[in-house]
Amino acid sequence: MKISNKYYIRIILLFIAFICFLSCSEAEDVILKNIRLSVNEGDIIHLADFTDFEWDSVIICSPGTVRRDLGRLIGEFNLNIDLKKLIIFMYEDNIVHMIIQDYHPEKYLLVDFRINTGIYAVYSKDISSFIVEKHLDYIFLVPIFEPDIIRR
């Protein structure tokens, strides 16, 4: 039985499509997953306890952050940030880790930061502490300290 080249081409195309699907699907960031799996209502957490890399500040961006405003903090970047929540860890003015969460107004994120005072907030490592609020399966992290920088 002879298998045609078209058969092989279809198999290869299906394989490539499957790989693209896996790489493009939303995976929960390991930091947020560890927070979600290890905290209880009322706990106080320090982001530094959940990271395994060096960083000195974290920028937490709400949907609607203007790329130009964020660019002033982190420099030029090519990322569509519409309807995204970003958590950007910086070290010596360089991005060392970025968490991108798609935002859907009708759906809570499993782990979300309650930043009600502005579009983005910057916390130095030593004040990146949060109180845990749990509602059903959702975790909200409420800042304990005022941010170092805030954009209203």
PyMOL commands that set and color helices and strands:
alter all, ss='L'
color gray80, all
select helices_A, chain A and resi 5-24+30-38+47-50+67-74+125-127
alter helices_A, ss='H'
color red, helices_A
select strands_A, chain A and resi 44-46+57-61+84-91+94-102+111-113+120-124+129-135+138-143+149-151
alter strands_A, ss='S'
color yellow, strands_A
deselect
rebuild
show_as cartoon
